[in-house]
Amino acid sequence: MSKIDVIVVGGGIAGLSTARELALRGLRPIVLERDRTGSHASTAAAGILVSRGSVRSDRAGRSFYLRSLQEYPAWIRRLSEASDIPLRLEEGDDWCFFPPGAAADRFRARLEAESDPSRWTETESVPAGLETSYHPDRFRAFRISGERWTDPTPLLAALRQAALAAGARIEEGCGRVELFRDGERWGARTMDRTYLADSAVVAAGPWTDSVLSQLGWEAVLVPVRGQLALVPALHGSNSMVHLEDTFYAVPRDGWTVVGATMEHGTWDESVTAGGLSSLQERMRTLFPGLDLSRAGRTWSGIRPRTRDRIPHVGKLEPGLFVASGHFRSGISMAPRTGRVLADLLTGIPLEADALELDPLRRGAWKQPELSRL
């Protein structure tokens, strides 16, 4: 067996992005995925890449998010070239609807404080397909131009192929991975093999906590199930629609992805009648004819949410790193997450936006005995 420099636990978008970046820099990573790469939250998403026209923000983690979005066009192009899988980055308007009240006021105030004024407007002229349900007494409508989205399924396939082409190894069907210290090195046991390496990166989504708890680390990552459905196109424009900045309708190849529920505390990845009913009830306020019983496809995924809703991307102890807790922004933050982890493992100092995601920030983790680290 060839030498391994870095063990990456988790074959979702964060783990694959990290492995590819490490391989491009001459390291030899191996990705250990309990099932199939991209088989959980990474592809159970709508691929939304919204900036809200932001050009400035003092919210922790926001600069990291925005910089990752800026890297997306070049990142997508490189993945497509390396994998021979065509990828599309769609662009259009994002329509955000809020009932009149405090939430709408806060949304507008944030746009006024952070966003390019040429990119957004509050308006009463809505796109085709929404005229029957929209009324200014029921909703305030915001139009943000130049937003992007992509399809996560071919994206993950291209990322997997690009990681392999760069020199990463990928092992699927590993089951539960047991991570352990081996002197100054790191080991990982799967169902049938043991691997040793100089460093380890845990990017196991909501299961990150269970992997790291074996080493004495504890982070309360709340699992949040999101259920989605694919339905015939709901309106005629090439634009996304958000309801209260939570629920959405995103175009996809003549269809519309409708999502997503926010079900905290469950580890069950099943699609449920209750979840779809709740999603349908909320989205019918904008699309009265929506019938999810006729959906072409339904699916769900569990997203990891941290205590402070800022991802954990960084170093825990010498040789041990983490990339998790991206919640609803795993797709959006993937390019920069992989680059920052590769910077850390190759000794490149982190920039200020990445330091805000330090997993050792106050209150983020319960640590093992520091005297032995």
C-alpha atoms as a printed R data frame, in Angstrom:
    type eleno elety resid chain resno       x      y       z
1   ATOM     1    CA   MET     A     1   0.000  0.000   0.000
2   ATOM     2    CA   SER     A     2   1.349  3.444  -0.928
3   ATOM     3    CA   LYS     A     3   2.118  5.939   1.818
4   ATOM     4    CA   ILE     A     4  -0.721  8.137   3.060
5   ATOM     5    CA   ASP     A     5  -0.067 11.685   4.248
6   ATOM     6    CA   VAL     A     6  -3.589 12.702   5.285
7   ATOM     7    CA   ILE     A     7  -6.677 10.728   6.282
8   ATOM     8    CA   VAL     A     8  -9.894 12.548   5.348
9   ATOM     9    CA   VAL     A     9 -12.947 11.153   7.130
10  ATOM    10    CA   GLY     A    10 -16.055 11.941   5.098
11  ATOM    11    CA   GLY     A    11 -16.657 11.939   1.358
12  ATOM    12    CA   GLY     A    12 -19.108 14.811   1.090
13  ATOM    13    CA   ILE     A    13 -18.340 18.085  -0.614
14  ATOM    14    CA   ALA     A    14 -16.096 19.382   2.198
15  ATOM    15    CA   GLY     A    15 -14.036 16.191   2.374
16  ATOM    16    CA   LEU     A    16 -13.648 15.831  -1.386
17  ATOM    17    CA   SER     A    17 -12.788 19.514  -1.834
18  ATOM    18    CA   THR     A    18 -10.120 19.222   0.863
19  ATOM    19    CA   ALA     A    19  -8.685 15.995  -0.568
20  ATOM    20    CA   ARG     A    20  -8.430 17.485  -4.046
21  ATOM    21    CA   GLU     A    21  -6.639 20.604  -2.790
22  ATOM    22    CA   LEU     A    22  -4.215 18.511  -0.741
23  ATOM    23    CA   ALA     A    23  -3.433 16.275  -3.714
24  ATOM    24    CA   LEU     A    24  -2.858 19.301  -5.959
25  ATOM    25    CA   ARG     A    25  -0.224 20.461  -3.480
26  ATOM    26    CA   GLY     A    26   1.681 17.201  -3.600
27  ATOM    27    CA   LEU     A    27   0.273 15.447  -0.525
28  ATOM    28    CA   ARG     A    28  -1.234 11.968  -0.620
29  ATOM    29    CA   PRO     A    29  -4.714 12.011   0.946
30  ATOM    30    CA   ILE     A    30  -7.157  9.171   1.326
31  ATOM    31    CA   VAL     A    31 -10.897  9.786   1.726
32  ATOM    32    CA   LEU     A    32 -12.783  7.299   3.895
33  ATOM    33    CA   GLU     A    33 -16.530  7.437   3.258
34  ATOM    34    CA   ARG     A    34 -18.932  5.259   5.230
35  ATOM    35    CA   ASP     A    35 -21.368  4.935   2.303
36  ATOM    36    CA   ARG     A    36 -20.916  6.517  -1.133
37  ATOM    37    CA   THR     A    37 -19.295  9.870  -1.777
38  ATOM    38    CA   GLY     A    38 -21.851 12.666  -1.828
39  ATOM    39    CA   SER     A    39 -24.661 10.335  -0.780
40  ATOM    40    CA   HIS     A    40 -25.932 12.428   2.129
41  ATOM    41    CA   ALA     A    41 -26.465 16.188   2.608
42  ATOM    42    CA   SER     A    42 -24.080 17.252  -0.163
43  ATOM    43    CA   THR     A    43 -26.408 16.124  -2.942
44  ATOM    44    CA   ALA     A    44 -29.598 16.573  -0.877
45  ATOM    45    CA   ALA     A    45 -29.503 20.280  -1.637
46  ATOM    46    CA   ALA     A    46 -30.728 22.813  -4.157
47  ATOM    47    CA   GLY     A    47 -27.278 24.197  -4.978
48  ATOM    48    CA   ILE     A    48 -28.144 27.781  -4.024
49  ATOM    49    CA   LEU     A    49 -25.213 30.226  -4.193
50  ATOM    50    CA   VAL     A    50 -26.761 33.513  -3.098
51  ATOM    51    CA   SER     A    51 -24.759 36.557  -2.024
52  ATOM    52    CA   ARG     A    52 -27.725 38.916  -1.627
53  ATOM    53    CA   GLY     A    53 -25.550 41.413  -3.477
54  ATOM    54    CA   SER     A    54 -23.315 41.775  -0.420
55  ATOM    55    CA   VAL     A    55 -20.153 43.833  -0.743
56  ATOM    56    CA   ARG     A    56 -19.417 44.241   2.980
57  ATOM    57    CA   SER     A    57 -20.361 42.555   6.245
58  ATOM    58    CA   ASP     A    58 -19.185 42.482   9.851
59  ATOM    59    CA   ARG     A    59 -21.026 39.236  10.627
60  ATOM    60    CA   ALA     A    60 -18.674 36.413  11.635
61  ATOM    61    CA   GLY     A    61 -18.270 33.880   8.834
62  ATOM    62    CA   ARG     A    62 -19.901 36.092   6.209
63  ATOM    63    CA   SER     A    63 -16.662 37.195   4.521
64  ATOM    64    CA   PHE     A    64 -15.568 33.542   4.255
65  ATOM    65    CA   TYR     A    65 -18.898 32.690   2.624
66  ATOM    66    CA   LEU     A    66 -18.742 35.579   0.157
67  ATOM    67    CA   ARG     A    67 -15.145 34.873  -0.831
68  ATOM    68    CA   SER     A    68 -16.065 31.253  -1.510
69  ATOM    69    CA   LEU     A    69 -18.862 32.398  -3.814
70  ATOM    70    CA   GLN     A    70 -16.406 34.632  -5.674
71  ATOM    71    CA   GLU     A    71 -14.203 31.598  -6.325
72  ATOM    72    CA   TYR     A    72 -17.065 29.511  -7.722
73  ATOM    73    CA   PRO     A    73 -16.863 30.287 -11.469
74  ATOM    74    CA   ALA     A    74 -13.149 29.408 -11.700
75  ATOM    75    CA   TRP     A    75 -13.601 26.406  -9.381
76  ATOM    76    CA   ILE     A    76 -16.464 25.006 -11.459
77  ATOM    77    CA   ARG     A    77 -14.455 25.468 -14.649
78  ATOM    78    CA   ARG     A    78 -11.416 23.636 -13.240
79  ATOM    79    CA   LEU     A    79 -13.539 20.753 -11.941
80  ATOM    80    CA   SER     A    80 -15.228 20.370 -15.300
81  ATOM    81    CA   GLU     A    81 -11.912 20.371 -17.133
82  ATOM    82    CA   ALA     A    82 -10.339 17.849 -14.752
83  ATOM    83    CA   SER     A    83 -13.302 15.459 -14.825
84  ATOM    84    CA   ASP     A    84 -14.722 15.864 -18.356
85  ATOM    85    CA   ILE     A    85 -18.126 16.316 -16.696
86  ATOM    86    CA   PRO     A    86 -19.923 19.434 -17.977
87  ATOM    87    CA   LEU     A    87 -21.042 21.723 -15.146
88  ATOM    88    CA   ARG     A    88 -23.368 24.699 -15.363
89  ATOM    89    CA   LEU     A    89 -23.475 27.732 -13.140
90  ATOM    90    CA   GLU     A    90 -26.919 29.240 -13.612
91  ATOM    91    CA   GLU     A    91 -27.498 32.965 -13.084
92  ATOM    92    CA   GLY     A    92 -30.671 34.983 -12.629
93  ATOM    93    CA   ASP     A    93 -32.814 36.890 -10.154
94  ATOM    94    CA   ASP     A    94 -33.665 35.821  -6.629
95  ATOM    95    CA   TRP     A    95 -37.109 36.922  -5.462
96  ATOM    96    CA   CYS     A    96 -37.493 37.041  -1.671
97  ATOM    97    CA   PHE     A    97 -40.979 37.328  -0.157
98  ATOM    98    CA   PHE     A    98 -41.726 38.258   3.449
99  ATOM    99    CA   PRO     A    99 -45.013 38.936   5.203
100 ATOM   100    CA   PRO     A   100 -45.041 42.574   6.336
101 ATOM   101    CA   GLY     A   101 -43.444 42.901   9.745
102 ATOM   102    CA   ALA     A   102 -40.194 42.701  11.668
103 ATOM   103    CA   ALA     A   103 -38.567 39.961   9.552
104 ATOM   104    CA   ALA     A   104 -39.069 41.976   6.366
105 ATOM   105    CA   ASP     A   105 -37.725 45.091   8.087
106 ATOM   106    CA   ARG     A   106 -34.605 43.226   9.207
107 ATOM   107    CA   PHE     A   107 -34.056 41.803   5.722
108 ATOM   108    CA   ARG     A   108 -34.250 45.245   4.128
109 ATOM   109    CA   ALA     A   109 -31.982 46.761   6.779
110 ATOM   110    CA   ARG     A   110 -29.375 44.080   6.062
111 ATOM   111    CA   LEU     A   111 -29.547 44.749   2.328
112 ATOM   112    CA   GLU     A   112 -29.152 48.475   2.954
113 ATOM   113    CA   ALA     A   113 -26.138 47.904   5.210
114 ATOM   114    CA   GLU     A   114 -24.295 45.228   3.211
115 ATOM   115    CA   SER     A   115 -25.385 45.119  -0.406
116 ATOM   116    CA   ASP     A   116 -24.655 46.883  -3.659
117 ATOM   117    CA   PRO     A   117 -27.719 49.117  -4.189
118 ATOM   118    CA   SER     A   118 -27.659 48.397  -7.925
119 ATOM   119    CA   ARG     A   119 -28.214 44.686  -7.207
120 ATOM   120    CA   TRP     A   120 -31.466 44.853  -5.247
121 ATOM   121    CA   THR     A   121 -34.807 46.593  -5.020
122 ATOM   122    CA   GLU     A   122 -38.055 46.298  -3.096
123 ATOM   123    CA   THR     A   123 -40.856 46.188  -5.638
124 ATOM   124    CA   GLU     A   124 -44.513 45.379  -6.233
125 ATOM   125    CA   SER     A   125 -43.907 44.107  -9.788
126 ATOM   126    CA   VAL     A   126 -43.436 40.349  -9.494
127 ATOM   127    CA   PRO     A   127 -42.460 37.760 -12.157
128 ATOM   128    CA   ALA     A   128 -44.893 35.761 -14.247
129 ATOM   129    CA   GLY     A   129 -46.473 32.922 -12.313
130 ATOM   130    CA   LEU     A   130 -46.653 34.780  -9.006
131 ATOM   131    CA   GLU     A   131 -49.235 37.468  -9.820
132 ATOM   132    CA   THR     A   132 -52.181 35.429  -8.525
133 ATOM   133    CA   SER     A   133 -50.737 34.871  -5.037
134 ATOM   134    CA   TYR     A   134 -48.821 38.099  -4.536
135 ATOM   135    CA   HIS     A   135 -50.448 41.158  -2.988
136 ATOM   136    CA   PRO     A   136 -48.585 43.986  -1.216
137 ATOM   137    CA   ASP     A   137 -50.834 43.578   1.824
138 ATOM   138    CA   ARG     A   138 -49.730 39.941   2.153
139 ATOM   139    CA   PHE     A   139 -46.072 40.138   1.095
140 ATOM   140    CA   ARG     A   140 -43.159 42.470   0.663
141 ATOM   141    CA   ALA     A   141 -41.145 41.469  -2.402
142 ATOM   142    CA   PHE     A   142 -37.402 41.973  -2.860
143 ATOM   143    CA   ARG     A   143 -35.617 41.331  -6.150
144 ATOM   144    CA   ILE     A   144 -31.873 40.595  -6.051
145 ATOM   145    CA   SER     A   145 -30.172 40.332  -9.438
146 ATOM   146    CA   GLY     A   146 -27.112 38.362 -10.541
147 ATOM   147    CA   GLU     A   147 -27.553 35.422  -8.157
148 ATOM   148    CA   ARG     A   148 -26.340 31.896  -8.976
149 ATOM   149    CA   TRP     A   149 -27.225 28.270  -8.462
150 ATOM   150    CA   THR     A   150 -26.001 24.872  -9.655
151 ATOM   151    CA   ASP     A   151 -26.989 21.205  -9.588
152 ATOM   152    CA   PRO     A   152 -25.123 19.441  -6.729
153 ATOM   153    CA   THR     A   153 -25.302 15.947  -8.258
154 ATOM   154    CA   PRO     A   154 -23.022 16.491 -11.287
155 ATOM   155    CA   LEU     A   155 -20.939 18.865  -9.138
156 ATOM   156    CA   LEU     A   156 -20.157 16.072  -6.661
157 ATOM   157    CA   ALA     A   157 -19.450 13.621  -9.476
158 ATOM   158    CA   ALA     A   158 -17.026 16.083 -11.066
159 ATOM   159    CA   LEU     A   159 -15.375 16.859  -7.737
160 ATOM   160    CA   ARG     A   160 -14.868 13.147  -7.055
161 ATOM   161    CA   GLN     A   161 -13.273 12.610 -10.468
162 ATOM   162    CA   ALA     A   162 -11.127 15.730 -10.107
163 ATOM   163    CA   ALA     A   163  -9.875 14.558  -6.707
164 ATOM   164    CA   LEU     A   164  -8.925 11.172  -8.145
165 ATOM   165    CA   ALA     A   165  -7.242 12.817 -11.133
166 ATOM   166    CA   ALA     A   166  -5.192 14.978  -8.768
167 ATOM   167    CA   GLY     A   167  -3.911 11.877  -6.952
168 ATOM   168    CA   ALA     A   168  -6.293 11.413  -4.023
169 ATOM   169    CA   ARG     A   169  -7.456  7.936  -3.026
170 ATOM   170    CA   ILE     A   170 -11.109  7.328  -2.197
171 ATOM   171    CA   GLU     A   171 -12.456  4.356  -0.249
172 ATOM   172    CA   GLU     A   172 -16.246  3.984  -0.122
173 ATOM   173    CA   GLY     A   173 -18.435  1.652   1.927
174 ATOM   174    CA   CYS     A   174 -16.129  1.938   4.956
175 ATOM   175    CA   GLY     A   175 -18.900  1.901   7.555
176 ATOM   176    CA   ARG     A   176 -18.114  3.538  10.873
177 ATOM   177    CA   VAL     A   177 -14.594  4.978  10.948
178 ATOM   178    CA   GLU     A   178 -12.671  4.799  14.230
179 ATOM   179    CA   LEU     A   179 -10.053  7.528  14.459
180 ATOM   180    CA   PHE     A   180  -7.188  7.102  16.951
181 ATOM   181    CA   ARG     A   181  -3.840  8.566  17.959
182 ATOM   182    CA   ASP     A   182  -0.725  6.502  17.203
183 ATOM   183    CA   GLY     A   183   2.097  8.379  18.879
184 ATOM   184    CA   GLU     A   184   2.555 11.497  16.791
185 ATOM   185    CA   ARG     A   185   0.612  9.989  13.898
186 ATOM   186    CA   TRP     A   186  -3.053  9.298  13.255
187 ATOM   187    CA   GLY     A   187  -4.855  6.076  12.505
188 ATOM   188    CA   ALA     A   188  -8.272  5.159  11.154
189 ATOM   189    CA   ARG     A   189  -9.961  1.759  11.384
190 ATOM   190    CA   THR     A   190 -12.727  0.798   9.009
191 ATOM   191    CA   MET     A   191 -14.609 -2.501   8.791
192 ATOM   192    CA   ASP     A   192 -11.671 -4.294   7.196
193 ATOM   193    CA   ARG     A   193  -8.575 -2.069   7.197
194 ATOM   194    CA   THR     A   194  -6.408  0.209   9.301
195 ATOM   195    CA   TYR     A   195  -4.735  3.312   7.853
196 ATOM   196    CA   LEU     A   196  -1.952  5.473   9.303
197 ATOM   197    CA   ALA     A   197  -1.021  9.019   8.309
198 ATOM   198    CA   ASP     A   198   0.703 12.146   9.558
199 ATOM   199    CA   SER     A   199  -2.542 14.135   9.731
200 ATOM   200    CA   ALA     A   200  -6.295 13.641   9.779
201 ATOM   201    CA   VAL     A   201  -9.188 15.834   8.670
202 ATOM   202    CA   VAL     A   202 -12.699 15.075   9.905
203 ATOM   203    CA   ALA     A   203 -15.333 16.280   7.447
204 ATOM   204    CA   ALA     A   204 -18.153 13.910   8.349
205 ATOM   205    CA   GLY     A   205 -21.034 16.378   8.357
206 ATOM   206    CA   PRO     A   206 -23.406 15.889  11.303
207 ATOM   207    CA   TRP     A   207 -21.505 12.709  12.232
208 ATOM   208    CA   THR     A   208 -18.292 14.680  12.851
209 ATOM   209    CA   ASP     A   209 -19.038 14.822  16.560
210 ATOM   210    CA   SER     A   210 -19.292 11.023  16.842
211 ATOM   211    CA   VAL     A   211 -15.934 10.580  15.066
212 ATOM   212    CA   LEU     A   212 -14.101 13.125  17.209
213 ATOM   213    CA   SER     A   213 -15.716 12.067  20.483
214 ATOM   214    CA   GLN     A   214 -13.526  8.947  20.258
215 ATOM   215    CA   LEU     A   215 -10.592 11.309  20.840
216 ATOM   216    CA   GLY     A   216 -12.169 13.270  23.675
217 ATOM   217    CA   TRP     A   217 -13.397 16.191  21.579
218 ATOM   218    CA   GLU     A   218 -17.027 17.213  21.790
219 ATOM   219    CA   ALA     A   219 -18.945 19.702  19.687
220 ATOM   220    CA   VAL     A   220 -22.696 19.902  19.820
221 ATOM   221    CA   LEU     A   221 -23.575 19.692  16.125
222 ATOM   222    CA   VAL     A   222 -27.335 19.771  15.830
223 ATOM   223    CA   PRO     A   223 -28.691 17.583  12.995
224 ATOM   224    CA   VAL     A   224 -31.278 19.426  10.903
225 ATOM   225    CA   ARG     A   225 -33.244 17.411   8.358
226 ATOM   226    CA   GLY     A   226 -34.252 19.130   5.150
227 ATOM   227    CA   GLN     A   227 -36.854 17.560   2.839
228 ATOM   228    CA   LEU     A   228 -37.142 18.590  -0.819
229 ATOM   229    CA   ALA     A   229 -39.224 17.797  -3.872
230 ATOM   230    CA   LEU     A   230 -38.828 18.103  -7.639
231 ATOM   231    CA   VAL     A   231 -41.966 19.365  -9.382
232 ATOM   232    CA   PRO     A   232 -42.870 20.702 -12.847
233 ATOM   233    CA   ALA     A   233 -41.760 24.313 -13.324
234 ATOM   234    CA   LEU     A   234 -43.748 26.606 -11.040
235 ATOM   235    CA   HIS     A   235 -43.281 29.847 -12.945
236 ATOM   236    CA   GLY     A   236 -41.998 31.076 -16.278
237 ATOM   237    CA   SER     A   237 -38.919 33.075 -15.320
238 ATOM   238    CA   ASN     A   238 -35.326 31.890 -14.865
239 ATOM   239    CA   SER     A   239 -35.200 32.955 -11.249
240 ATOM   240    CA   MET     A   240 -35.179 31.589  -7.736
241 ATOM   241    CA   VAL     A   241 -37.908 32.302  -5.214
242 ATOM   242    CA   HIS     A   242 -37.395 32.457  -1.454
243 ATOM   243    CA   LEU     A   243 -40.133 32.600   1.147
244 ATOM   244    CA   GLU     A   244 -39.036 34.296   4.375
245 ATOM   245    CA   ASP     A   245 -35.425 33.528   3.419
246 ATOM   246    CA   THR     A   246 -36.029 29.895   4.472
247 ATOM   247    CA   PHE     A   247 -38.132 28.039   1.899
248 ATOM   248    CA   TYR     A   248 -37.257 28.154  -1.786
249 ATOM   249    CA   ALA     A   249 -38.145 27.232  -5.350
250 ATOM   250    CA   VAL     A   250 -35.118 26.807  -7.631
251 ATOM   251    CA   PRO     A   251 -35.201 26.114 -11.402
252 ATOM   252    CA   ARG     A   252 -33.618 22.881 -12.592
253 ATOM   253    CA   ASP     A   253 -33.804 21.697 -16.218
254 ATOM   254    CA   GLY     A   254 -37.453 22.542 -16.796
255 ATOM   255    CA   TRP     A   255 -38.434 21.518 -13.267
256 ATOM   256    CA   THR     A   256 -38.401 23.269  -9.901
257 ATOM   257    CA   VAL     A   257 -36.695 22.126  -6.708
258 ATOM   258    CA   VAL     A   258 -38.930 23.013  -3.761
259 ATOM   259    CA   GLY     A   259 -37.475 22.976  -0.261
260 ATOM   260    CA   ALA     A   260 -36.631 22.746   2.462
261 ATOM   261    CA   THR     A   261 -37.980 21.782   5.842
262 ATOM   262    CA   MET     A   262 -36.009 22.656   8.974
263 ATOM   263    CA   GLU     A   263 -36.431 19.688  11.317
264 ATOM   264    CA   HIS     A   264 -34.016 19.934  14.228
265 ATOM   265    CA   GLY     A   265 -32.752 17.004  16.253
266 ATOM   266    CA   THR     A   266 -33.548 14.041  13.995
267 ATOM   267    CA   TRP     A   267 -31.044 11.569  12.543
268 ATOM   268    CA   ASP     A   268 -33.649  9.931  10.309
269 ATOM   269    CA   GLU     A   269 -32.906 10.724   6.659
270 ATOM   270    CA   SER     A   270 -36.285  9.446   5.445
271 ATOM   271    CA   VAL     A   271 -38.772 11.522   3.506
272 ATOM   272    CA   THR     A   272 -41.958 11.790   5.560
273 ATOM   273    CA   ALA     A   273 -45.566 12.595   4.681
274 ATOM   274    CA   GLY     A   274 -45.647 15.116   7.517
275 ATOM   275    CA   GLY     A   275 -42.532 16.901   6.295
276 ATOM   276    CA   LEU     A   276 -43.804 17.171   2.729
277 ATOM   277    CA   SER     A   277 -47.201 18.329   3.959
278 ATOM   278    CA   SER     A   278 -45.582 21.080   5.999
279 ATOM   279    CA   LEU     A   279 -43.431 22.153   3.046
280 ATOM   280    CA   GLN     A   280 -46.445 22.169   0.735
281 ATOM   281    CA   GLU     A   281 -48.516 24.215   3.176
282 ATOM   282    CA   ARG     A   282 -45.861 26.919   3.452
283 ATOM   283    CA   MET     A   283 -45.082 27.140  -0.251
284 ATOM   284    CA   ARG     A   284 -48.738 27.198  -1.270
285 ATOM   285    CA   THR     A   285 -48.886 30.762   0.057
286 ATOM   286    CA   LEU     A   286 -46.899 31.644  -3.081
287 ATOM   287    CA   PHE     A   287 -47.862 28.742  -5.384
288 ATOM   288    CA   PRO     A   288 -51.511 27.816  -4.595
289 ATOM   289    CA   GLY     A   289 -51.561 24.916  -7.046
290 ATOM   290    CA   LEU     A   290 -48.507 23.155  -5.625
291 ATOM   291    CA   ASP     A   291 -49.154 19.421  -5.139
292 ATOM   292    CA   LEU     A   292 -46.169 17.515  -3.764
293 ATOM   293    CA   SER     A   293 -48.046 14.210  -4.039
294 ATOM   294    CA   ARG     A   294 -47.280 14.477  -7.764
295 ATOM   295    CA   ALA     A   295 -43.614 15.296  -7.332
296 ATOM   296    CA   GLY     A   296 -41.256 13.624  -9.769
297 ATOM   297    CA   ARG     A   297 -38.851 12.985  -6.928
298 ATOM   298    CA   THR     A   298 -38.581 13.622  -3.187
299 ATOM   299    CA   TRP     A   299 -35.484 13.370  -1.018
300 ATOM   300    CA   SER     A   300 -33.929 14.604   2.216
301 ATOM   301    CA   GLY     A   301 -30.603 15.175   3.932
302 ATOM   302    CA   ILE     A   302 -29.280 15.995   7.385
303 ATOM   303    CA   ARG     A   303 -27.297 19.202   7.698
304 ATOM   304    CA   PRO     A   304 -24.945 19.947  10.636
305 ATOM   305    CA   ARG     A   305 -25.561 23.167  12.563
306 ATOM   306    CA   THR     A   306 -23.090 24.487  15.147
307 ATOM   307    CA   ARG     A   307 -23.987 26.277  18.380
308 ATOM   308    CA   ASP     A   308 -23.230 29.710  16.925
309 ATOM   309    CA   ARG     A   309 -24.137 28.791  13.307
310 ATOM   310    CA   ILE     A   310 -20.550 29.419  12.170
311 ATOM   311    CA   PRO     A   311 -18.782 26.403  10.595
312 ATOM   312    CA   HIS     A   312 -15.820 24.665  12.207
313 ATOM   313    CA   VAL     A   313 -12.926 24.871   9.747
314 ATOM   314    CA   GLY     A   314  -9.458 24.613  11.243
315 ATOM   315    CA   LYS     A   315  -7.038 22.893  13.583
316 ATOM   316    CA   LEU     A   316  -8.018 21.102  16.790
317 ATOM   317    CA   GLU     A   317  -4.606 19.824  17.849
318 ATOM   318    CA   PRO     A   318  -1.303 18.998  16.137
319 ATOM   319    CA   GLY     A   319  -2.149 16.925  13.074
320 ATOM   320    CA   LEU     A   320  -5.923 16.932  13.653
321 ATOM   321    CA   PHE     A   321  -8.246 19.192  11.665
322 ATOM   322    CA   VAL     A   322 -11.980 19.587  11.155
323 ATOM   323    CA   ALA     A   323 -14.277 20.879   8.411
324 ATOM   324    CA   SER     A   324 -17.926 20.648   9.414
325 ATOM   325    CA   GLY     A   325 -20.961 22.558  10.672
326 ATOM   326    CA   HIS     A   326 -21.671 24.364   7.400
327 ATOM   327    CA   PHE     A   327 -25.441 23.894   7.945
328 ATOM   328    CA   ARG     A   328 -27.148 25.156   4.774
329 ATOM   329    CA   SER     A   329 -23.961 26.510   3.176
330 ATOM   330    CA   GLY     A   330 -21.881 23.389   2.532
331 ATOM   331    CA   ILE     A   331 -22.172 23.718  -1.250
332 ATOM   332    CA   SER     A   332 -21.541 27.472  -1.124
333 ATOM   333    CA   MET     A   333 -18.458 27.264   1.092
334 ATOM   334    CA   ALA     A   334 -16.818 24.233  -0.541
335 ATOM   335    CA   PRO     A   335 -14.158 25.987  -2.668
336 ATOM   336    CA   ARG     A   336 -12.780 28.041   0.196
337 ATOM   337    CA   THR     A   337 -13.133 25.262   2.784
338 ATOM   338    CA   GLY     A   338 -10.865 22.986   0.748
339 ATOM   339    CA   ARG     A   339  -8.300 25.726   0.145
340 ATOM   340    CA   VAL     A   340  -8.159 26.799   3.802
341 ATOM   341    CA   LEU     A   341  -7.640 23.227   5.034
342 ATOM   342    CA   ALA     A   342  -4.898 22.739   2.455
343 ATOM   343    CA   ASP     A   343  -3.290 26.016   3.572
344 ATOM   344    CA   LEU     A   344  -3.285 24.824   7.173
345 ATOM   345    CA   LEU     A   345  -1.752 21.469   6.336
346 ATOM   346    CA   THR     A   346   0.954 23.017   4.156
347 ATOM   347    CA   GLY     A   347   1.925 25.782   6.597
348 ATOM   348    CA   ILE     A   348   0.370 28.776   4.847
349 ATOM   349    CA   PRO     A   349  -0.895 31.423   7.330
350 ATOM   350    CA   LEU     A   350  -4.646 31.896   7.340
351 ATOM   351    CA   GLU     A   351  -6.348 35.131   6.388
352 ATOM   352    CA   ALA     A   352  -8.723 36.951   8.739
353 ATOM   353    CA   ASP     A   353 -11.938 35.551   7.257
354 ATOM   354    CA   ALA     A   354 -10.754 31.969   7.824
355 ATOM   355    CA   LEU     A   355  -9.685 32.683  11.407
356 ATOM   356    CA   GLU     A   356 -13.308 33.481  12.237
357 ATOM   357    CA   LEU     A   357 -14.114 29.790  11.634
358 ATOM   358    CA   ASP     A   358 -11.463 28.574  14.088
359 ATOM   359    CA   PRO     A   359 -13.003 25.529  15.829
360 ATOM   360    CA   LEU     A   360 -11.237 26.534  19.073
361 ATOM   361    CA   ARG     A   361 -13.113 29.845  19.290
362 ATOM   362    CA   ARG     A   362 -14.781 30.482  22.631
363 ATOM   363    CA   GLY     A   363 -17.607 28.071  23.410
364 ATOM   364    CA   ALA     A   364 -17.323 26.042  20.231
365 ATOM   365    CA   TRP     A   365 -15.897 22.761  21.547
366 ATOM   366    CA   LYS     A   366 -15.420 20.818  24.734
367 ATOM   367    CA   GLN     A   367 -11.745 19.853  24.632
368 ATOM   368    CA   PRO     A   368  -9.906 16.794  25.972
369 ATOM   369    CA   GLU     A   369  -7.126 17.174  28.524
370 ATOM   370    CA   LEU     A   370  -4.914 19.821  26.986
371 ATOM   371    CA   SER     A   371  -1.883 18.694  29.001
372 ATOM   372    CA   ARG     A   372  -1.413 15.691  26.731
373 ATOM   373    CA   LEU     A   373  -1.694 17.597  23.440
